[in-house]
Amino acid sequence: PDPTGRPPRRISGITSSSRSSFEIFGSEDHGRMKLLTPFMAAAMVASSAAFAPGLGFLPSLRTHGAAVSQRPVAARCWAAAPVAARVMPTLRVSMVSQSDLAMPALSSTMKEGKIVQWTKNVGDKINAGDVMMVVESDKADMDVEAFEEGYLSAILVEEGESAMVGAPVAVIVSDQADIGKHTAPGAAAPAAAAPAAAAAAAPVASGPPTIQILMPALSSTMKEGKVVQWTKNVGDKISSGDVMMVVESDKADMDVEAFEEGYLAMIMTGEGEVAPVGAPVALLVMDKADIDSVVAPSAAGAPAAAAPAAAAPAAAAKAAPAAPAGGGAKGDRIVASPLAKAIATEKGIDISLVTGSGPGGRITSSDVENFKGAKGAAKSDAPKKPTGPVRPDNVPAGTIMATPEAKKLAKKNNIKLDKITGTGTFGRITEHDVLAAAGKAPEAKKAPRASASTRAIPDLPDGPVPLSGMQVAVANNMDATLTIPSFRVTRKVETTKFDDLYAALKPKGVSVSALLSKAVALAVEQHPLLNAHYDAKTKNIVYKKNINIANAVAIEGGLITPVMQNTNEMDIMSIASEWRELVGKAKSGTLKPAEYNSGTFMVSNLGMMGVSGFGALLPVGIGSILAVSASLPTVVMRKGMPTEVKVMELTITCDHRHIYGADAAQFLKTLAGILEDTPMDMII
């Protein structure tokens, strides 16, 4: 304690994901800070600084391993009079890892929200995907889920109270022992400055009022999203709740619904293109007649600067006679609304000959519909007949006709199909059209040599292919496994009794995965160390009371691990039913975060593919993963006679920082006993 009895000063350092509290004690000394204890010197970080009255300009402090803040650190003075550090001051450092739960934006027009109900209380355990609160927005009451795990340390905005979007409403700490020890959220000034900065950088648009559809954050780790498919076209009526697009995040493909009503006026991010979270991807208008007048947003400042310069040419354009090339041409680019282009294509009109009446000479749909031919044209006023293939009358305008292979190639090469002219029947876009647009025109196939095989040689993929969002996430997780010192232990298990039990339960819908999950959960009960993980920051073994078995499932374009909660407490029929449901959600991309990231023990089963043996990589955050191979016929000696039995190889990979070889061997011995001797334990 301070020898003078003065209260301490506290300097609260704020990082992007957690906060650290530091208390410096000293008596009044009119000298300057001369020396630091070795402990203080080790705690100082030169990345940011804080100013405290009486202490001068101090480097920010943090404990070893804490994140470095790139923002100024807020200082709060607890003493009335200035207190200078003594020559040999005392330093007390406490670290609380915490995160703030902010009021989410549940619609593009929402500015604040009222908390109708808190579904969690202070001290409760929070899992990713848990419903934390019910919020009343300007549209409806909606559940708000948690993206992070931890414990609810404080509720900052009570039921019935309102908070601005982005404002903290609760505090979550990672350790149960830190409940109530968190620091208050940061000062409001930086938070208030953020919207101002965002507003300054926000895009502005001329023309009628529009509503922006933004790229949503579909997970807490998502930074950008790829638009896989637009389910609505320009001109379509949009109602609240309609699925507008399918977005590929770093977790899965998910449908994105509309919160607003109106008409889709512009698609700013096409299929296959990527946009950062929060960026506008489409525009809506309230009146369908305004669709032609909508122009793409541009960076603030640029339009304002360009407007005066553009005014003179615009006035000159009005005084000058109409140019034969049409008012919508700017150099080689035709400025026309999407609907106008679609009508021109449908009617076979060369849109470069149409004079635009919209802003800046933009060609609108009415300009195309009223087009009677350019004055002074050498040919008749009738629209030119299209020189390419004619589309059937029953195909709606704007529909892109392409073969399945052409669509795949276009997505692979990031080429928009609406920019390609099809050469197939009725203008259908073919594989050759896409390859030509990509500059990869197919070469003529070489005639087979006389000695070559007579079978058809398949076309194999060649060249780099970008990873999907899920594949990138899997790759990052696999890179992280290289930081874990792991080891493997293998044991062969006879499966005669297990196979008999499976044959009896298979007609009732029980799978091998369900039986193995139950057997593993029962073995984990007797060896809880293998259900724990090692925390490198705190140097602790973190035990888990719940036994949540995660099974790896291969899906198109990636890998995911659906989780069965409290598997040891469930009966085998409930496990089988839940597993079928989870696999269905995994393949359709509809798993919730809590259904794939809450596993405490993992199983990877390749036995159905006939694999005789393999080892699995250990993901970060768990202590063990079990690799299960196929049950194969094997000859063993019984009473001096060769006998055929079925044997399955089990290989467990463990974190060697807290699990040792003997621990893994004892676990496999227990599991082998359940499978070989007492399989009925799985159904009792």
N, C-alpha and C positions, 0 to 999 in steps of 0.2 A: 504493500500500500504506500501511498504518497506520504512521506514523513511530515509534511506540513498540514496534512489533513484536507488539502484542496481536492475538490472533485476532479475526475479525469476529463480529458478531452477525447472525443471519439471521432475518428476519420472513417467514413463508410465508403469503401471502394465498390463500384458497381461494374460488373462485367456483363456480357451479353447473355450469359446463361446462369450465372450464380453471383452471389454477393459475399464479400468477406468483411468482417468487422474487426477493427484493430483499436486497442486502447493504449495510449502512451501516458505514463505517469511521470511527473517530475515536480519539483518545487520551484518557486520563483527564483530565478537567477538572472541577473541583468547582463551576464556575459552571453556570448554567442555559443551556439552548439559547436563543440570542439571535436569530441571523439564519439564514436558509436561503439557499442558492444559488438562482438562478433555476431551475436544472434540478430541484432538489428541490421547489421550490414548484409547478412544473408537474406533478410526479409525484404530488402528494398528492391524495387523494380524501376528501371528508368524509362519505362514506356509511357507513363502518364504522370501527372503531378496534381497536387492539391494545395490550396492556400488556406491556412488557418490563422486567424488573428493571434498574434503573440508568438506563433511558431514559425512564421515566415513561409517561404516557398519550400515545401517538402516533397520529396519523391513519394509516389504512392507505394503502399506496402502490400504484400501478399505472402501467404504461406507457400512453402515449396509445393509445386505441382498445381497451383491455382491458375486459372486462365488469366491472360494479360489483357487489361482493358485498353482500348484505343480511345476512350472518351475521357473527358475531365472527370475527376473524382470529386464528389460533393463533400464539403466539410461542414460539420455541425459543432458549434462550441457549447460546451456544458459549463464553463466557468465564466464568472462575470468579469474578472480581471485577467489580463494577459498572463500566461504562464509559459515561461521559457524552459527548454530542456536543460537538465543539469549536465555536468560533465560526464557522469556515468548514469544515465537514466535507466529505468526499468521498463521493459516492454512485455505486454501480454497480448497474445495473438489468438483469436478464435475464428474458426472457419465454419460457415454454414452454407451448404450447397442448396440453393433454392431457385425456383423459377416462378414467374408471375403468370397467372391465368388472366388473359385479357378479354374484354368484351368483344366478341367477334362481329364481323359485318355479315348479317344474315341476308342482306339484299343490297343492291347497288345504290339504293336511295337511303339506306339506314344510316342515321347519324348518331343515335343513342339507343340503348335498350334498357328495358326494365326487367329486373330479376323477379320472376313470378314465384319461383321455388328453388331452394337448394336441396338436391337429392343426397348430398353428402354432408357430414358434420365434421367439425374440427377434430383431428385425430384419426379420421378414417383412412384406410389404405386406398390409394387410387391406382387403378390399372388403366393402361391405354385402352381406349374404347368405352370406358365407363361414362355413363351420363352424369355430368356434374351438376347441371342446373337447367332450369326451364326459363327461357328468355322471351319476353314479348317485344317483337320488333314492330316496324310500321306495317308489316304484312300479316304476321300470325305468330302464335306461340310455338317455339321450336326447342327441341332438346339440344343441348350443347355437350359434346363428348370431350374427354380429356385425351390429349396426344401423348402425355408424359406419364411416367409412373412415379409414385412417391407417397407422401402423406400430407393431408390437408392441414396446414399450419395456421392459417388465418383466413377469415372471410372479411373482405374489405368493404363490400357493398351488400347490405342486408336485403332480405326479401321485401319487395315493394319499392325499393330504391332504384334509381336510374344511374347509368354511367355512359360516358361517351364511348364510341367505338374506339378500340385500342387501349382504353384505360384499364389498369389492373383491377380486378374484382376479387382475387383471392391469391394466396401464396401457397405453393407446394414445396415441401422440403424432401430431400432424398432419403434422409435417415429419420426413423421414428424418434430417436433421442433428441432431435433438433426441433421438435414441434414447439412453437412459441418462442424460439430463439432466433427467428429470422429478423432481417433488417427491413425497414419500411421501404416500399417501392421508391424509385428515384424521383427527383424533383420534377414538377410538372412542366417546367420551362422547356427542357429538351423535347419532351413529348409534344408540347404545343408547337414547337418549331418544326417537327417532322411533317405534320400536315401542311404547314405553310410552304415548306420546301417541296413537298409533293405537288402542291397546287401550282407552285411556280414552274415545275417541270412537267405538269400535266399537259396532255395534248389538247389543242383547241381546234374547233372546226367551224367553218362558216356554213350557211344554209340553215335548214330548219332544226329545231331542238331534237337531240338524239339521246338515246340511253345506251351506255356502253355495257357490253357483256364482257366481263373480265375473266382471265384465266384463273380458276380457283385453286386453292391449296388443298389437295386431296389427301395429304398426309403431312405430318410435322416436319419431315425431311425433304419434302418436295420443293425444288427451286424453280423448275420449269416443267412444262407439259407439252406433249405432242398431240395435236388434233388428229385422231385416227379417222373419224368420220363426222360429217355434218348430216344430221337427220332432217334438217330444214333447209329450204332453198330461199334465195332472195325473192321477196314478194310474199312469202308465206305468212299467215296469221300466227302469232305466237301468244299462247295463253300461259298464265302462271302454272308451273308444274309440268309443262311440256319438256320432253327430253330434246335438247337442242343439238348436243354433240356428244361424241365419245372421246374421252381424253385418256391418253396413256401417261401415267405417272411413274414414279420409281417403284411402285408396288404392284399395280394392276391397271387394266383398262376399266374405266368407270363412266357411267352415264352422268351427264351434267344437265340439270334441269334449269328452266328459266324461272326467275323470281318476278319478272316484269311481264306486262302485256303490251302488245304492239305488233308491228310488222317488221320482218327482217329486211333491213335496207342495204346492208353491206357486210360481207364476210372479209375480215382483214387478215386472218390467219387461215390459209387453206389446208386441206387435208394433207397430212404428212409433214406439215410445218410445225415448228416449235416456237413457243412464246413463254417468257418468264412469268412467274406467278404475279398476278395483279395487273398484267398488261391487257389492254383491250383487244379482243379477238373478233368482235362483231359489233354492229350498231343496229339499234331498233328505232323506229319512228312510230308516233301514235297514229298518224294519218297515212293511209296507203298512198295518197296522192303526193306525199312528200318524198317518196322513195327516190325519184329521179333527181331530186335536188340535193341529196346527201353527198357530201364529199368527204374524203378520208381525212382524219385528224392529222395535224402536223405539230411539230414542236412549237411551244409557245415562244413568241418573239419573232420567229422567222416569217409567219404570215403577216404580222403587223408591219414588219419592215418592208416586206415585198408589196404590200397593198398599195401604198402611194405610187410606187414605181409602176405598178400594173394598171393604175387608173388611167394614165394617159393613153397607153396602147388600146385599152378597152374603149375609150371615147373615140379614138381614131377609127377603131373597127366599126363602130356604129355609123360613123359618117361615111365611111368608104363603102362602095358597093359590095354585095356579098361575093365572096371568093368562090370560084367553082369547086374548090377542094372541100368546101364545107367549113362551118364555124367551129367544128369540134376538133380540128387538127392542130396540134402543137408540134411543129417539126414533123417527125415520123410517127408520133404517137397520137392516137385518136382518143379524145376525152369524151366518153359517153357512159351513161348509166348501164348497169348490168342488164336491166330490163330492155333498154333500147337496143343493146347488142343482140339480145336473144330474139327480139322481134325482127331485127334486120336479117339475122341468119335465117329465121323462119320464112321470111318473104323474099329471100334472095336478093336483098338490097346491099349494094356496096356502101357501107356506112361512111366511107371517106368522102362521099359525094353529098352527104346530108349536112345542112347548115344548122348548127346548134343554137337554141334560144335560151339555154340555161345559164347559170353563173359562169362567167369566163368562157362563154361559147360552148358549154357542155351540151352534148346531144342528149335529149330526153326521148322517152317513148313516144310522146305526141309528135315530136319532130319526125321520127321514122314513119309513124302511121300517116302523117300528112304529106310525106315526101312524094313529089310528082316528077322527079327527075331534075337534073341540073340544067340551068338556063345555058343556052348556047352549046349544049352537048351535041356532038356530031350525030349521035344516034337518036332514036325516038325517046320520049319521056318515060317509057315503060321501064321498070326495074330490070337490071341485067339478070339474065338467067345464070344460076350458079354453074360454074364450069366443072365442079367436082360432082361426086355422086349425090343423088337426090335422096333426102330423108323421107321415109314413109309418112303419110298424113296422120297416122294414128300415134306417132311418137310425139309427146309433149315438147314444146319449145324449152330449150335449156337442158334437155336430157343428154347425157354423154353416153354414147354407145361405144362400148369397148369389150374386147374379149377378156375372159378371166386372166389369161396369161399376160395380156397387155396391161391390165390393172396392177398385177404383181410387179411387173417390170417397171412401171411408172413409179410405184411407191418405193421400190428399191433404189431407183436412180433420182428420186426427188424431182420428178417431172410432173407438171400439172397436165392432166389429160385435156382440159379445155383449150390448151394452147397447141394441140396437135390436130392436124387435118387427117382424117381417116381415109384410107384407100380401099377398105374392104367393102363388102356388099352394103348398100345404102349408107355409105360413109362411115361404116364401123371402123373403129381404131383397132389395128392389129398389132401383134408383137413386133413386126418389122417396122411399123410406123414409130413405135416408141424407141426402138433401137436406133433408128435413123435420127430421131430428135435428140437422142443422147450422144450422137456422134459415134455410135457403135453399130453401124450397119452390119448385119450378119454377112459373113463371108460365105461364098458358095462352098458347099460341102465337097470335100475331096472324094474322088471315087476310091472305093476300097481297093487295096492292093490285092493282087491275085492270091497272096498267101494269108491275107487277113481273114479273121473269123467272119462267118456268114451271119452271126447274130447281130441284132441292132445295137449299136453303141449308144448309151444314154448321154444326153447333154449334161455335163457336170458343172456345178457353179465355179466361178473363177473371179478373183479379185476381192477387194475389201468390201465388207458389208457392215454398216453401223449397227451397234447393239441397241436393243430396245431399252426402255427405262428399267424394266425388271431385270434384264440381263446385266445392265450396268450396276444395279444394286447387288446382284449376286456376285459379280466380279469384285466389287469393293469388299463384300463380306469375306470372300475367299482370300483376298489380299491380307485382311486383318488376321486370318488364322495363322499366318506366318509369325505373328508376334507371341504366340502361345507355345511354351515348351511342353509338348504333348508326347505321349507314349502309347503303345498298343499291346494288348494281351489277347490271345486267341485260345478258344476252347471248342472242341468238337462235341456235339450233343446228339445222342440217339433220339429219334423222333417217332418211334413206333407208337407209343401211347398217345402222343400229341396228335399224330396223323389220324388215329382212330377217333379221338375226340372231335377233330375238325370234320371228319367225314360224317359224324352224327349231327353236328350243328350246322353244316353248310346248307342243308335244305331250309333252315330257319333264317337264313340271311346273315349268318356269322362268318366273317372273313378271317383269313390268317392274320391280317394286320390287327384286327380287334382282339384276337386271342393273344398275340404276342404283346400287345400293349398292356393287357391285363397282367400277364405273367411278369413283364418288366416292372410294372408298378408294385406288384407284391414283393419282388426282390428288392426294389429300392426302399420299401418300408424297413427292411432289415439292415440296410446300408445307407443311411441318410447322407453320409458324406458325399456319395456320388450324385446326390440331388442338389448339392451346394455348388457355388462358384466362388472364385477368388477375386477379391477387390484389390487391385494393385495400388490404388490411391491410399486406402486406409490400412493396407496389409492385414485384412480380415478375411476369414472364411464366412461367406454369407449363406446361411442355411435357409431352406425353403420348406415351410410347413406343408404346403400343397404339392402334390405330385402330379404335375401336368405333363403328360406324354405327348411330344410332338413327333409326327411322322412325316418324312420328306415325301413330297408328291411332285412328279415331273408333269409339267403342263406345257402347252404350246408356247415357246419362246421364253421359258424360264423354269424356275424351281421355287416351291413354296412349302412351308411346314405347318399345316393345320394342327391345332392343339386341342386335346381332350382334357378338360379341367378335372382335377381330382379323380384321376382314373382309378386309383386304388379303392375308392369308395363306391364306384358304380358297378352294377351287375352286368354280366356279359351281353345281355340283349340290349341294354341301354347303350353300352359302348358301341355295339354293332350299328345301331340305328343312328347314333350321333356321328359315327365315322362316315357312313354313307352320305349324310347331309353335308358334312364338311368337305368331302371330296367333290360333291356336286358344286358347292360354292367356289371351291378352288378352281375348277375348270371353267366356271362362268365368270370368274374374276370378281365375286361379290363378298369375299371374306372380309369381316371387320378386323381392325387392328388387333383387338384382344384375342381373335381366333387364329392368329398366326405369329404373334410375337411374345406370347406369355409362357412358352414352354420352359420346363426346368430340367427335362431329360429328353434326349432326342434319339429316334430310331430311324435308320435308313435300311430299307428292305429291298434287295434286288433278287431275292430268291425266285420270284415269279418269272424272271428272265433266264433262269438256269445258271446263274453265276456261282462258281464253286467257292470263291473266296475273295474278299476285298476289305480295305480299310477306309473309314470315312474321316474327312477333315473335321476338326473340332471348331464350331463357331464361337465367336466371342460372346460371353455372357452366360455360358453354361459350363458345367464341369465334365460332362461325359456324353458320348454319342456311341450307340451300338450299331454295328454293321451286321446285317442278317443275310446269309447266303442261302442257296437252294438246298433242299433235303435230297441227297443223292444216294443211290444204292451203293453200299460198301460191304466188302467181305471182311468179317472179323472171326476170330477163333473163339468158339464156345465149347467148353468141355472137350478140347482137343479136336474139334470138328470145325471146318470152315462153314460159316453161316452168313447169309446175306441180311443186312439190316440197312435202314436208311439213316444217314448221318447228316447233320447240318452244322456248318461252321459259324461261330459267333466271334466277332472281333470288336472289342471295346477300345475306344480312344479316350484318354483322360488327360486332364490338366495336371502336369506333374508338380505344380507349385503347391498343391494341397492334397492331391491324391497320389498314393504310392502304388507300386506294383502289387504288393500284397493285398491292398484294398480292392484293386480291380479283380485280382484272382479270386478273392473270397466272394465278391459279387457274382462272378460267372459261375462259381460253384453252387451258390444258392439258386441262381436262375436255372442251371442245368438240373438241379434236383426237382424243381417245379415241373419242368418240361418232360423229364424222363420218368420220375417216380410218382409225383402227385399232381398230374394235370387237372384233376377234378377240383383242385383249389381255385382254379380260374372261374368256375361256374357256381361255387358255393356262395 
